[in-house]
Amino acid sequence: MRETLQPGYSNSSTELISKYEVTISEFREDRDVILTTKLLSMKDDVRDNLDALGQHGVTRETYEEFSDIVDKYVTAVGKRESSYAERSAALKSIDALFNDASLVLKTLDKLVEEYRVKNPNFFNGYKSVRGIRDLGHRFKTVPEATQQPNQQ
């Protein structure tokens, strides 16, 4: 904290200046949650000291503009955090569903095994379609003559 007051500075102004004496790079280094906490604290302090900050050019309008920006930032961070939680839950759910499907297929494979001798055509047909084919990968390049216009 500054020992001597400069002309035009009140004690509350000096305290705020020393409390929020940070650089833009320090703000950029903070993680979103920490930055959100700091911005909300700053917003509250500015609101509580608006009269004293008036002599420094901080008006009700500039405070309202700053407040709106902080609120939008806090909302955006909250949406991103909840979006991450939703994606994480969805991935866990999908993983569980794939595990369940795998168990069902293993049970079905055991049941079909009985038809190996009884009905070889059915058994062989089941085994041929039961294989998983990854159609998403192409190991050979497609000749230019067969490519779609948007692929060229």
DSSP file (Angstrom, degrees, kcal/mol; ACC not computed):
  #  RESIDUE AA STRUCTURE BP1 BP2  ACC     N-H-->O    O-->H-N    N-H-->O    O-->H-N    TCO  KAPPA ALPHA  PHI   PSI    X-CA   Y-CA   Z-CA
    1    1 A M              0   0    0      0, 0.0     2,-0.2     0, 0.0    14,-0.1   0.000 360.0 360.0 360.0 147.0    0.0    0.0    0.0
    2    2 A R        -     0   0    0     12,-0.2    16,-0.0     1,-0.1    12,-0.0  -0.498 360.0-150.2 -74.4 137.7    1.2    3.5   -0.7
    3    3 A E  S    S+     0   0    0     -2,-0.2     2,-0.4     1,-0.1    -1,-0.1   0.904  80.1  43.8 -74.8 -42.9    2.5    5.4    2.3
    4    4 A T  S    S-     0   0    0      0, 0.0     2,-0.4     0, 0.0    -1,-0.1  -0.820  82.8-125.9-108.4 144.9    1.6    8.9    1.1
    5    5 A L        -     0   0    0     -2,-0.4     3,-0.1     4,-0.0     6,-0.1  -0.696  20.7-133.9 -87.0 136.3   -1.6    9.9   -0.5
    6    6 A Q    >   -     0   0    0     -2,-0.4     3,-2.2     1,-0.1     8,-0.1  -0.573  42.1 -81.7 -82.4 153.2   -1.4   11.6   -3.8
    7    7 A P  T 3  S+     0   0    0      0, 0.0    -1,-0.1     0, 0.0     3,-0.1  -0.293 118.4  19.6 -56.0 133.4   -3.5   14.7   -4.3
    8    8 A G  T 3  S+     0   0    0      1,-0.3     2,-0.5    -3,-0.1    47,-0.1   0.411  98.0 115.3  88.5  -2.3   -7.1   13.7   -5.2
    9    9 A Y    <   -     0   0    0     -3,-2.2    -1,-0.3     4,-0.0     2,-0.2  -0.875  49.3-157.5-104.1 130.8   -6.8   10.1   -3.9
   10   10 A S     >  -     0   0    0     -2,-0.5     4,-2.3    42,-0.2     5,-0.2  -0.502  35.3-101.9 -93.7 171.6   -8.9    9.0   -1.0
   11   11 A N  H  > S+     0   0    0      1,-0.2     4,-2.4     2,-0.2     5,-0.2   0.904 123.6  50.7 -59.8 -41.9   -8.0    6.1    1.2
   12   12 A S  H  > S+     0   0    0      1,-0.2     4,-2.3     2,-0.2    -1,-0.2   0.880 109.4  51.1 -66.7 -36.3  -10.5    3.8   -0.5
   13   13 A S  H  > S+     0   0    0      2,-0.2     4,-2.7     1,-0.2    -1,-0.2   0.926 110.8  48.6 -64.2 -43.6   -9.1    4.8   -3.9
   14   14 A T  H  X S+     0   0    0     -4,-2.3     4,-2.4     1,-0.2     5,-0.2   0.902 111.0  50.2 -63.7 -41.5   -5.6    4.0   -2.8
   15   15 A E  H  X S+     0   0    0     -4,-2.4     4,-2.4     2,-0.2    -1,-0.2   0.922 112.1  47.2 -63.4 -43.3   -6.7    0.6   -1.4
   16   16 A L  H  X S+     0   0    0     -4,-2.3     4,-2.4     2,-0.2    -2,-0.2   0.912 111.0  52.0 -64.2 -42.5   -8.4   -0.3   -4.6
   17   17 A I  H  < S+     0   0    0     -4,-2.7    -2,-0.2     1,-0.2    -1,-0.2   0.928 114.1  42.5 -61.3 -44.5   -5.4    0.8   -6.7
   18   18 A S  H >< S+     0   0    0     -4,-2.4     3,-0.8     1,-0.2    -1,-0.2   0.872 114.2  51.9 -71.3 -34.1   -3.0   -1.4   -4.7
   19   19 A K  H 3< S+     0   0    0     -4,-2.4    -2,-0.2     1,-0.2    -1,-0.2   0.877 119.7  33.9 -67.7 -37.3   -5.5   -4.3   -4.6
   20   20 A Y  T 3< S+     0   0    0     -4,-2.4     2,-1.8    -5,-0.2    -1,-0.2  -0.020  75.8 132.0-111.8  29.6   -6.0   -4.3   -8.3
   21   21 A E    <   +     0   0    0     -3,-0.8     2,-0.3    -5,-0.0    -4,-0.1  -0.607  39.1 133.0 -81.9  83.7   -2.5   -3.3   -9.5
   22   22 A V        -     0   0    0     -2,-1.8     2,-0.2     3,-0.0    -2,-0.1  -0.888  51.6-123.4-131.7 160.0   -2.2   -6.0  -12.1
   23   23 A T     >  -     0   0    0     -2,-0.3     4,-1.5     1,-0.1     3,-0.3  -0.630  27.8-112.7-100.5 164.1   -1.1   -6.2  -15.7
   24   24 A I  H  > S+     0   0    0      1,-0.2     4,-2.2    -2,-0.2     5,-0.1   0.850 118.1  58.1 -63.2 -33.8   -3.1   -7.6  -18.6
   25   25 A S  H  > S+     0   0    0      1,-0.2     4,-1.4     2,-0.2    -1,-0.2   0.851 102.0  54.4 -67.2 -32.1   -0.6  -10.5  -18.9
   26   26 A E  H  > S+     0   0    0     -3,-0.3     4,-0.9     2,-0.2    -1,-0.2   0.895 108.9  48.8 -66.3 -37.9   -1.3  -11.5  -15.3
   27   27 A F  H >< S+     0   0    0     -4,-1.5     3,-0.6     1,-0.2    -2,-0.2   0.903 109.3  52.6 -64.9 -40.3   -5.0  -11.6  -16.2
   28   28 A R  H 3< S+     0   0    0     -4,-2.2    -1,-0.2     1,-0.2    -2,-0.2   0.787 104.9  55.9 -67.7 -26.7   -4.2  -13.7  -19.2
   29   29 A E  H 3< S+     0   0    0     -4,-1.4    -1,-0.2    -5,-0.1    -2,-0.2   0.736  89.0  95.6 -77.5 -22.4   -2.3  -16.2  -17.2
   30   30 A D  S << S-     0   0    0     -4,-0.9     2,-0.1    -3,-0.6    -3,-0.0  -0.367  80.2-116.2 -70.7 146.3   -5.2  -16.9  -14.8
   31   31 A R     >  -     0   0    0      1,-0.1     4,-2.9    -2,-0.1     5,-0.3  -0.426  33.9-104.0 -74.5 159.5   -7.5  -19.9  -15.4
   32   32 A D  H  > S+     0   0    0      1,-0.2     4,-2.5     2,-0.2     5,-0.2   0.864 119.0  50.0 -56.4 -42.2  -11.1  -19.0  -16.2
   33   33 A V  H  > S+     0   0    0      2,-0.2     4,-1.9     1,-0.2    -1,-0.2   0.910 114.1  44.6 -67.1 -41.1  -12.5  -19.9  -12.8
   34   34 A I  H  > S+     0   0    0      2,-0.2     4,-2.4     1,-0.2    -2,-0.2   0.913 113.9  50.0 -68.0 -42.5   -9.8  -17.8  -11.0
   35   35 A L  H  X S+     0   0    0     -4,-2.9     4,-2.8     1,-0.2     5,-0.2   0.887 107.9  54.2 -62.9 -39.0  -10.3  -14.9  -13.3
   36   36 A T  H  X S+     0   0    0     -4,-2.5     4,-2.4    -5,-0.3    -1,-0.2   0.925 108.9  48.4 -59.6 -45.5  -14.0  -15.1  -12.9
   37   37 A T  H  X S+     0   0    0     -4,-1.9     4,-2.1     1,-0.2    -2,-0.2   0.918 113.1  47.4 -61.7 -44.4  -13.6  -14.8   -9.1
   38   38 A K  H  X S+     0   0    0     -4,-2.4     4,-2.6     1,-0.2    -2,-0.2   0.917 112.5  48.9 -64.1 -43.5  -11.2  -11.9   -9.4
   39   39 A L  H  X S+     0   0    0     -4,-2.8     4,-2.7     2,-0.2    -2,-0.2   0.894 110.9  49.6 -65.3 -40.0  -13.5  -10.1  -11.9
   40   40 A L  H  X S+     0   0    0     -4,-2.4     4,-2.2    -5,-0.2    -1,-0.2   0.897 112.2  48.6 -65.9 -38.6  -16.6  -10.6   -9.7
   41   41 A S  H  X S+     0   0    0     -4,-2.1     4,-2.4    -5,-0.2    -2,-0.2   0.917 112.5  48.2 -64.4 -43.4  -14.7   -9.2   -6.7
   42   42 A M  H  X S+     0   0    0     -4,-2.6     4,-2.6     2,-0.2     5,-0.2   0.909 109.9  52.7 -63.2 -42.2  -13.5   -6.2   -8.7
   43   43 A K  H  X S+     0   0    0     -4,-2.7     4,-2.3     1,-0.2    -1,-0.2   0.918 110.7  47.1 -60.6 -44.3  -17.0   -5.6   -9.9
   44   44 A D  H  X S+     0   0    0     -4,-2.2     4,-2.5     2,-0.2    -1,-0.2   0.908 112.4  49.4 -64.5 -42.3  -18.3   -5.6   -6.4
   45   45 A D  H  X S+     0   0    0     -4,-2.4     4,-1.4     2,-0.2    -2,-0.2   0.896 111.2  49.0 -65.4 -39.9  -15.5   -3.3   -5.1
   46   46 A V  H  < S+     0   0    0     -4,-2.6     3,-0.3     2,-0.2    -1,-0.2   0.931 112.0  49.1 -64.8 -44.1  -16.1   -0.8   -8.0
   47   47 A R  H >< S+     0   0    0     -4,-2.3     3,-1.0     1,-0.2     4,-0.2   0.919 112.1  48.4 -59.6 -43.9  -19.8   -0.8   -7.3
   48   48 A D  H 3< S+     0   0    0     -4,-2.5    -1,-0.2     1,-0.2    -2,-0.2   0.737 121.2  35.9 -70.3 -22.5  -19.2   -0.2   -3.5
   49   49 A N  T 3X S+     0   0    0     -4,-1.4     4,-2.0    -3,-0.3    -1,-0.2   0.018  77.0 123.8-118.7  26.1  -16.7    2.6   -4.2
   50   50 A L  H <> S+     0   0    0     -3,-1.0     4,-0.7     1,-0.2    -1,-0.1   0.867  73.4  52.2 -59.1 -39.7  -18.4    4.2   -7.3
   51   51 A D  H >4 S+     0   0    0      1,-0.2     3,-0.8    -4,-0.2     4,-0.4   0.931 111.7  45.6 -64.2 -44.4  -18.6    7.7   -5.7
   52   52 A A  H >4 S+     0   0    0      1,-0.2     3,-0.6     2,-0.2    -1,-0.2   0.820 111.8  52.9 -68.4 -29.9  -14.9    7.8   -4.8
   53   53 A L  H ><>S+     0   0    0     -4,-2.0     5,-1.8     1,-0.2     3,-1.7   0.577  85.9  86.1 -82.3  -8.8  -13.9    6.5   -8.2
   54   54 A G  G X<5S+     0   0    0     -3,-0.8     3,-1.7    -4,-0.7    -1,-0.2   0.854  81.5  59.6 -59.2 -35.6  -15.9    9.2   -9.9
   55   55 A Q  G < 5S+     0   0    0     -3,-0.6    -1,-0.3    -4,-0.4    -2,-0.1   0.627 102.5  54.8 -69.1 -11.2  -13.0   11.6   -9.7
   56   56 A H  G < 5S-     0   0    0     -3,-1.7    -1,-0.3     2,-0.2    -2,-0.2   0.236 128.0 -95.2-104.6  11.1  -11.0    9.1  -11.7
   57   57 A G  T < 5S+     0   0    0     -3,-1.7     2,-0.9     1,-0.3    -3,-0.2   0.527  80.6 137.0  91.7   5.7  -13.4    9.0  -14.6
   58   58 A V      < +     0   0    0     -5,-1.8    -1,-0.3    -8,-0.1     2,-0.2  -0.782  31.1 178.0 -89.3 109.7  -15.4    5.9  -13.5
   59   59 A T     >  -     0   0    0     -2,-0.9     4,-2.3    -3,-0.1     5,-0.2  -0.521  46.3-101.6-104.2 173.0  -19.0    6.8  -14.0
   60   60 A R  H  > S+     0   0    0      1,-0.2     4,-2.6     2,-0.2     5,-0.2   0.888 123.8  52.6 -59.8 -39.3  -22.2    4.8  -13.5
   61   61 A E  H  > S+     0   0    0      2,-0.2     4,-2.3     1,-0.2    -1,-0.2   0.922 109.6  46.5 -65.6 -44.7  -22.3    4.2  -17.2
   62   62 A T  H  > S+     0   0    0      1,-0.2     4,-2.4     2,-0.2    -1,-0.2   0.877 113.1  50.9 -66.9 -34.5  -18.8    2.9  -17.4
   63   63 A Y  H  X S+     0   0    0     -4,-2.3     4,-3.2     2,-0.2    -2,-0.2   0.936 109.7  49.4 -65.1 -44.8  -19.5    0.7  -14.4
   64   64 A E  H  X S+     0   0    0     -4,-2.6     4,-2.4     2,-0.2    -2,-0.2   0.898 111.8  49.0 -61.4 -40.6  -22.7   -0.7  -16.0
   65   65 A E  H  X S+     0   0    0     -4,-2.3     4,-2.0     2,-0.2    -1,-0.2   0.929 113.9  45.6 -63.5 -45.7  -20.7   -1.5  -19.2
   66   66 A F  H  X S+     0   0    0     -4,-2.4     4,-2.6     1,-0.2    -2,-0.2   0.915 112.2  52.2 -61.9 -43.9  -18.0   -3.2  -17.2
   67   67 A S  H  X S+     0   0    0     -4,-3.2     4,-2.6     1,-0.2    -2,-0.2   0.901 108.9  49.8 -60.5 -42.9  -20.6   -5.1  -15.2
   68   68 A D  H  X S+     0   0    0     -4,-2.4     4,-2.4     2,-0.2    -1,-0.2   0.906 111.0  49.4 -63.0 -41.9  -22.3   -6.3  -18.3
   69   69 A I  H  X S+     0   0    0     -4,-2.0     4,-2.3     2,-0.2    -2,-0.2   0.922 112.1  47.8 -64.3 -43.7  -19.0   -7.5  -19.8
   70   70 A V  H  X S+     0   0    0     -4,-2.6     4,-2.8     2,-0.2     5,-0.2   0.930 111.6  50.6 -62.4 -45.3  -18.1   -9.4  -16.6
   71   71 A D  H  X S+     0   0    0     -4,-2.6     4,-2.3     1,-0.2    -2,-0.2   0.902 110.6  49.0 -60.5 -41.6  -21.6  -11.0  -16.4
   72   72 A K  H  X S+     0   0    0     -4,-2.4     4,-2.4     2,-0.2    -1,-0.2   0.902 112.0  49.0 -64.3 -40.4  -21.3  -12.1  -20.0
   73   73 A Y  H  X S+     0   0    0     -4,-2.3     4,-2.6     2,-0.2     5,-0.2   0.932 111.2  49.0 -64.4 -45.7  -17.9  -13.6  -19.3
   74   74 A V  H  X S+     0   0    0     -4,-2.8     4,-2.3     1,-0.2    -2,-0.2   0.902 112.4  49.1 -61.1 -41.6  -19.1  -15.4  -16.2
   75   75 A T  H  X S+     0   0    0     -4,-2.3     4,-2.5    -5,-0.2    -1,-0.2   0.916 110.9  49.8 -63.8 -43.5  -22.0  -16.8  -18.1
   76   76 A A  H  X S+     0   0    0     -4,-2.4     4,-2.2     2,-0.2    -2,-0.2   0.906 111.5  48.2 -63.8 -41.6  -19.8  -18.0  -21.0
   77   77 A V  H  X S+     0   0    0     -4,-2.6     4,-2.4     1,-0.2    -1,-0.2   0.911 111.7  50.7 -64.9 -41.2  -17.4  -19.7  -18.6
   78   78 A G  H  X S+     0   0    0     -4,-2.3     4,-2.5    -5,-0.2     5,-0.2   0.898 109.8  49.6 -62.9 -41.2  -20.3  -21.4  -16.8
   79   79 A K  H  X S+     0   0    0     -4,-2.5     4,-2.6     2,-0.2    -1,-0.2   0.907 111.1  49.5 -64.4 -41.2  -21.8  -22.6  -20.1
   80   80 A R  H  X S+     0   0    0     -4,-2.2     4,-2.3     2,-0.2    -2,-0.2   0.908 111.9  48.2 -65.5 -40.8  -18.4  -24.0  -21.2
   81   81 A E  H  X S+     0   0    0     -4,-2.4     4,-2.0     2,-0.2    -2,-0.2   0.914 114.8  44.7 -65.5 -42.6  -18.0  -25.8  -17.8
   82   82 A S  H  X S+     0   0    0     -4,-2.5     4,-2.5     2,-0.2    -2,-0.2   0.863 111.1  54.7 -70.3 -33.8  -21.5  -27.3  -17.9
   83   83 A S  H  X S+     0   0    0     -4,-2.6     4,-2.6    -5,-0.2    -2,-0.2   0.911 107.7  49.7 -63.1 -42.0  -21.0  -28.2  -21.6
   84   84 A Y  H  X S+     0   0    0     -4,-2.3     4,-2.6     2,-0.2    -2,-0.2   0.919 110.8  49.7 -61.5 -43.5  -17.8  -30.1  -20.6
   85   85 A A  H  X S+     0   0    0     -4,-2.0     4,-2.4     1,-0.2    -2,-0.2   0.901 111.1  49.5 -63.3 -40.6  -19.8  -31.9  -17.8
   86   86 A E  H  X S+     0   0    0     -4,-2.5     4,-2.5     2,-0.2    -2,-0.2   0.918 112.2  47.5 -64.5 -43.6  -22.5  -32.8  -20.3
   87   87 A R  H  X S+     0   0    0     -4,-2.6     4,-2.6     2,-0.2    -2,-0.2   0.913 112.0  50.5 -63.3 -41.9  -20.0  -34.2  -22.9
   88   88 A S  H  X S+     0   0    0     -4,-2.6     4,-2.1     1,-0.2    -2,-0.2   0.921 112.0  46.7 -62.6 -44.5  -18.3  -36.2  -20.2
   89   89 A A  H  X S+     0   0    0     -4,-2.4     4,-2.3     1,-0.2    -1,-0.2   0.899 112.3  51.0 -64.1 -40.5  -21.5  -37.7  -19.0
   90   90 A A  H  X S+     0   0    0     -4,-2.5     4,-2.8     2,-0.2    -2,-0.2   0.908 109.3  50.4 -64.3 -41.6  -22.6  -38.5  -22.5
   91   91 A L  H  X S+     0   0    0     -4,-2.6     4,-2.5     2,-0.2    -1,-0.2   0.897 110.9  48.7 -64.0 -39.6  -19.2  -40.2  -23.2
   92   92 A K  H  X S+     0   0    0     -4,-2.1     4,-2.3     2,-0.2    -1,-0.2   0.903 112.3  49.2 -64.9 -40.3  -19.6  -42.3  -20.1
   93   93 A S  H  X S+     0   0    0     -4,-2.3     4,-2.3     2,-0.2    -2,-0.2   0.918 111.8  47.9 -64.8 -44.0  -23.1  -43.2  -21.1
   94   94 A I  H  X S+     0   0    0     -4,-2.8     4,-2.5     2,-0.2    -2,-0.2   0.911 110.8  51.8 -63.1 -42.1  -22.0  -44.2  -24.6
   95   95 A D  H  X S+     0   0    0     -4,-2.5     4,-2.2     1,-0.2    -2,-0.2   0.917 110.3  48.4 -60.2 -43.8  -19.2  -46.2  -23.2
   96   96 A A  H  X S+     0   0    0     -4,-2.3     4,-2.4     1,-0.2    -1,-0.2   0.898 110.9  51.1 -63.9 -40.3  -21.6  -48.1  -20.9
   97   97 A L  H  X S+     0   0    0     -4,-2.3     4,-2.7     2,-0.2    -2,-0.2   0.898 109.5  49.9 -65.3 -40.1  -24.0  -48.7  -23.9
   98   98 A F  H  X S+     0   0    0     -4,-2.5     4,-2.3     2,-0.2    -1,-0.2   0.896 110.3  50.6 -65.6 -38.3  -21.1  -50.1  -26.0
   99   99 A N  H  X S+     0   0    0     -4,-2.2     4,-2.0     2,-0.2    -2,-0.2   0.919 111.4  48.2 -63.6 -42.4  -20.1  -52.4  -23.1
  100  100 A D  H  X S+     0   0    0     -4,-2.4     4,-2.3     1,-0.2    -2,-0.2   0.923 111.7  49.6 -62.2 -44.3  -23.8  -53.6  -22.8
  101  101 A A  H  X S+     0   0    0     -4,-2.7     4,-2.5     1,-0.2    -1,-0.2   0.882 108.7  53.4 -62.8 -37.8  -24.0  -54.2  -26.5
  102  102 A S  H  X S+     0   0    0     -4,-2.3     4,-2.2     2,-0.2    -1,-0.2   0.902 108.6  49.0 -63.9 -41.2  -20.7  -56.1  -26.4
  103  103 A L  H  X S+     0   0    0     -4,-2.0     4,-2.1     2,-0.2    -2,-0.2   0.904 110.8  50.7 -64.7 -40.5  -22.1  -58.4  -23.7
  104  104 A V  H  X S+     0   0    0     -4,-2.3     4,-2.6     1,-0.2    -2,-0.2   0.918 110.7  49.3 -62.9 -43.1  -25.3  -59.0  -25.7
  105  105 A L  H  X S+     0   0    0     -4,-2.5     4,-2.6     2,-0.2    -2,-0.2   0.882 109.1  51.8 -65.8 -37.6  -23.2  -59.9  -28.8
  106  106 A K  H  X S+     0   0    0     -4,-2.2     4,-1.8     2,-0.2    -1,-0.2   0.906 111.6  47.3 -64.6 -39.8  -21.1  -62.3  -26.9
  107  107 A T  H  X S+     0   0    0     -4,-2.1     4,-2.0     2,-0.2    -2,-0.2   0.920 112.5  49.2 -65.0 -43.3  -24.3  -64.0  -25.6
  108  108 A L  H  X S+     0   0    0     -4,-2.6     4,-2.5     1,-0.2    -2,-0.2   0.884 107.4  55.1 -63.5 -39.1  -25.7  -64.1  -29.1
  109  109 A D  H  X S+     0   0    0     -4,-2.6     4,-1.3     1,-0.2    -1,-0.2   0.897 108.1  49.2 -60.3 -40.3  -22.4  -65.6  -30.4
  110  110 A K  H  < S+     0   0    0     -4,-1.8     4,-0.5     1,-0.2    -1,-0.2   0.888 111.7  48.6 -66.6 -38.5  -22.7  -68.4  -27.9
  111  111 A L  H >< S+     0   0    0     -4,-2.0     3,-1.1     1,-0.2     4,-0.2   0.897 110.0  50.8 -68.3 -39.6  -26.3  -69.0  -28.8
  112  112 A V  H >< S+     0   0    0     -4,-2.5     3,-2.1     1,-0.2     4,-0.3   0.770  92.8  76.2 -69.5 -25.6  -25.5  -69.1  -32.6
  113  113 A E  T >< S+     0   0    0     -4,-1.3     3,-1.5     1,-0.3     4,-0.3   0.805  84.3  65.6 -56.5 -29.1  -22.7  -71.6  -31.9
  114  114 A E  T <> S+     0   0    0     -3,-1.1     4,-0.8    -4,-0.5     3,-0.4   0.752  96.1  57.2 -64.4 -23.4  -25.4  -74.3  -31.5
  115  115 A Y  H <> S+     0   0    0     -3,-2.1     4,-1.8    -4,-0.2     8,-0.5   0.411  76.0  96.9 -89.7   1.7  -26.3  -73.8  -35.2
  116  116 A R  H <4 S+     0   0    0     -3,-1.5    -1,-0.2    -4,-0.3    -2,-0.1   0.916 103.8  18.1 -56.1 -44.1  -22.8  -74.6  -36.5
  117  117 A V  H  4 S+     0   0    0     -3,-0.4    -1,-0.2    -4,-0.3    -2,-0.2   0.842 126.7  53.4 -95.3 -41.2  -23.8  -78.2  -37.2
  118  118 A K  H  < S+     0   0    0     -4,-0.8    -2,-0.2     1,-0.3    -3,-0.2   0.905 130.9   6.6 -64.2 -43.9  -27.6  -77.9  -37.2
  119  119 A N     X  +     0   0    0     -4,-1.8     4,-2.4     1,-0.1     3,-0.3  -0.648  66.2 175.0-143.4  79.1  -27.8  -75.1  -39.8
  120  120 A P  H  > S+     0   0    0      0, 0.0     4,-3.0     0, 0.0     5,-0.3   0.815  80.2  57.7 -60.7 -32.2  -24.4  -74.3  -41.3
  121  121 A N  H  > S+     0   0    0      2,-0.2     4,-2.3     1,-0.2     5,-0.2   0.935 110.4  43.2 -63.5 -45.2  -25.8  -71.8  -43.8
  122  122 A F  H  > S+     0   0    0     -3,-0.3     4,-2.7     2,-0.2     5,-0.2   0.938 115.6  49.3 -63.4 -46.4  -27.3  -69.7  -41.0
  123  123 A F  H  X S+     0   0    0     -4,-2.4     4,-2.5    -8,-0.5    -2,-0.2   0.932 113.6  44.9 -59.9 -48.1  -24.2  -70.0  -38.9
  124  124 A N  H  X S+     0   0    0     -4,-3.0     4,-2.0     1,-0.2    -1,-0.2   0.880 113.4  50.8 -66.2 -37.5  -21.8  -69.0  -41.7
  125  125 A G  H  X S+     0   0    0     -4,-2.3     4,-1.9    -5,-0.3    -1,-0.2   0.910 110.9  49.0 -64.2 -42.3  -24.1  -66.1  -42.8
  126  126 A Y  H  X S+     0   0    0     -4,-2.7     4,-1.7     1,-0.2    -2,-0.2   0.938 111.7  48.6 -62.2 -46.4  -24.2  -64.9  -39.2
  127  127 A K  H  X S+     0   0    0     -4,-2.5     4,-0.8     1,-0.2    -1,-0.2   0.865 109.8  52.5 -63.8 -35.8  -20.4  -65.1  -38.8
  128  128 A S  H  < S+     0   0    0     -4,-2.0     3,-0.2     1,-0.2    -1,-0.2   0.881 116.6  37.5 -71.6 -35.5  -19.9  -63.2  -42.1
  129  129 A V  H  < S+     0   0    0     -4,-1.9    -1,-0.2     1,-0.2    -2,-0.2   0.652 105.7  69.6 -87.6 -14.0  -22.2  -60.3  -41.1
  130  130 A R  H  < S+     0   0    0     -4,-1.7    -1,-0.2    -5,-0.2    -2,-0.2   0.739  76.9 100.9 -74.2 -23.3  -21.1  -60.3  -37.5
  131  131 A G  S  < S-     0   0    0     -4,-0.8     2,-0.6    -3,-0.2    -3,-0.0  -0.322  75.5-125.7 -64.3 145.0  -17.6  -59.0  -38.4
  132  132 A I        -     0   0    0      2,-0.0     2,-0.5    -2,-0.0    -1,-0.1  -0.821  23.9-164.9 -96.2 125.3  -17.0  -55.4  -37.8
  133  133 A R        -     0   0    0     -2,-0.6     2,-1.1     3,-0.0     3,-0.1  -0.937  14.6-143.8-112.7 129.0  -15.8  -53.5  -40.8
  134  134 A D    >   +     0   0    0     -2,-0.5     3,-0.7     1,-0.2    -2,-0.0  -0.779  23.4 173.1 -91.7  99.6  -14.3  -50.0  -40.5
  135  135 A L  T 3   +     0   0    0     -2,-1.1    -1,-0.2     1,-0.2    -2,-0.0   0.442  63.5  80.9 -86.6   0.1  -15.5  -48.3  -43.6
  136  136 A G  T 3  S+     0   0    0     -3,-0.1     2,-0.4     2,-0.0    -1,-0.2   0.657  82.5  68.4 -81.2 -15.4  -14.1  -44.9  -42.4
  137  137 A H    <   -     0   0    0     -3,-0.7     2,-0.5     2,-0.0    -3,-0.0  -0.876  60.8-163.9-109.5 135.6  -10.5  -45.6  -43.5
  138  138 A R        -     0   0    0     -2,-0.4     4,-0.1     1,-0.1    -3,-0.0  -0.973   6.8-176.3-116.2 123.1   -9.3  -45.9  -47.0
  139  139 A F  S    S+     0   0    0     -2,-0.5     2,-0.4     2,-0.1    -1,-0.1   0.632  72.3  55.7 -92.3 -15.7   -6.0  -47.5  -47.4
  140  140 A K  S    S-     0   0    0      0, 0.0     2,-0.2     0, 0.0    -1,-0.0  -0.910  91.1-112.8-114.7 144.9   -5.9  -46.9  -51.2
  141  141 A T        -     0   0    0     -2,-0.4    -2,-0.1     1,-0.1     3,-0.0  -0.512  31.2-117.7 -74.8 145.2   -6.2  -43.6  -52.9
  142  142 A V        -     0   0    0     -2,-0.2     5,-0.1     1,-0.1    -1,-0.1  -0.692  33.7-109.7 -82.6 129.6   -9.4  -43.1  -54.9
  143  143 A P    >>  -     0   0    0      0, 0.0     3,-1.4     0, 0.0     4,-0.6  -0.270  24.7-119.5 -57.8 146.5   -8.6  -42.5  -58.6
  144  144 A E  G >4 S+     0   0    0      1,-0.3     3,-0.8     2,-0.2    -2,-0.0   0.818 110.3  63.5 -59.2 -32.1   -9.4  -38.9  -59.7
  145  145 A A  G 34 S+     0   0    0      1,-0.2    -1,-0.3     0, 0.0    -3,-0.0   0.787 107.1  42.3 -65.5 -27.2  -11.9  -40.1  -62.2
  146  146 A T  G <4 S+     0   0    0     -3,-1.4    -1,-0.2     2,-0.1    -2,-0.2   0.481  90.5 109.4-100.3  -2.9  -14.2  -41.6  -59.5
  147  147 A Q  S << S-     0   0    0     -3,-0.8     5,-0.0    -4,-0.6    -3,-0.0  -0.408  73.3-113.6 -72.7 149.1  -13.9  -38.8  -57.0
  148  148 A Q    >>  -     0   0    0      1,-0.1     3,-1.5    -2,-0.1     4,-0.7  -0.446  31.1-109.2 -73.5 155.3  -16.8  -36.5  -56.3
  149  149 A P  G >4 S+     0   0    0      0, 0.0     3,-0.7     0, 0.0    -1,-0.1   0.844 118.9  53.8 -57.2 -35.4  -16.4  -32.9  -57.4
  150  150 A N  G 34 S+     0   0    0      1,-0.2    -3,-0.0     2,-0.1    -2,-0.0   0.617 102.0  59.5 -77.8 -10.2  -16.2  -31.7  -53.8
  151  151 A Q  G <4        0   0    0     -3,-1.5    -1,-0.2     1,-0.2    -4,-0.0   0.643 360.0 360.0 -87.4 -16.5  -13.4  -34.1  -53.0
  152  152 A Q    <<        0   0    0     -3,-0.7    -1,-0.2    -4,-0.7    -2,-0.1   0.469 360.0 360.0 -82.2 360.0  -11.0  -32.7  -55.7
